[in-house]
Amino acid sequence: MWKTVLRRVLIMIPQLILLSIIVFMLAKMMPGDPFTGLINPNSSAKEIARLKQAYGLNDPVPCNTYAGLRTSCMVIWGKATSSTSQ
């Protein structure tokens, strides 16, 4: 029984990595970026470029994929853009 469990866990690890890479690539192919709905429509191109640089959106896709996997493993899922606390 332990042999079967170990084998399935070892098979599951590469599958999860591959699935996360596929989902990340599909998210990168979608139009727009994470700031499309969050920024002020009157923001300058310089401000948008600064935000993209600060969040690493200008980095190559493999670097973004690695950073996304690393932060997922460390359970850092982003910052809240709004808060209900006062």
N, C-alpha and C positions, 0 to 999 in steps of 0.2 A: 504494500500500500504506500509506504513512504517513497518508494521508487517512482511510483506513478505520480504522486504529488510533486516531487522534485522535478520530474520530467516536464510536467505541465507548467510549473512556475518558470522553468528555464525557457520554455517555448513562449510563454506569455511576455517576458521582458522584451525581446526584440519586436514582437508584435505591437506592444504599446509604444515603443520608440518610433517604429515605422508609422503607426497611426497618428501620432502626434506631429510627425514631420509632414504627413499628407494634409492634416487639418491646418497646420501653420501655412503651408504653401497655398492652399485654397483661400485662406484669409488674406494672404498677400496679393492674390490675383484679383480680389474684389476691388471695385472702383472706390476711390476716396481713401481716406486714412482715418485714424482714430480721432483726429481733431475736426473732422468735417462738421459734426453736429455740436461741438463744444465751443468753437471759437466765435468771436463776434464777427459778423459779416463785414464789418468795417476795418478789420485787422489788416495791417500792412503785410506785404509779402515777406518783409524782413522779420516780422514777429513770428509768422508761421514757420519760416525757415529756422528761426532760433528754437522754437518748440520741437520741430522735427529733429534737430541736432541734439537737443537736450534729452530726448527720449530714444535716440538711437535709430530713428527711422531712415536715416541716410546711409546706414551701414549696409554692407552686402547681405544678401539673403542667407548665406551660410552662417554669418556672424549673428544675425537676428534669430535664426533657428536655434543656434547654440545658446544664446542668451535666454530665449524663451524656455527651452528645456531646463536650463540651469535654475531659473527662477521658479519654475514649476516644481522642481525637486526640492527647492528650499522653501516652498510654500509662501512665496512672495508673489501675490497675485495682482499687484498694482495698488495705486493710491486712489482713494475715494475723491471724486470730483465735487461732491456735495455732501453736506452733513446735516443731520437734523438736530444735532446738539447745538446749544447756544453758548 
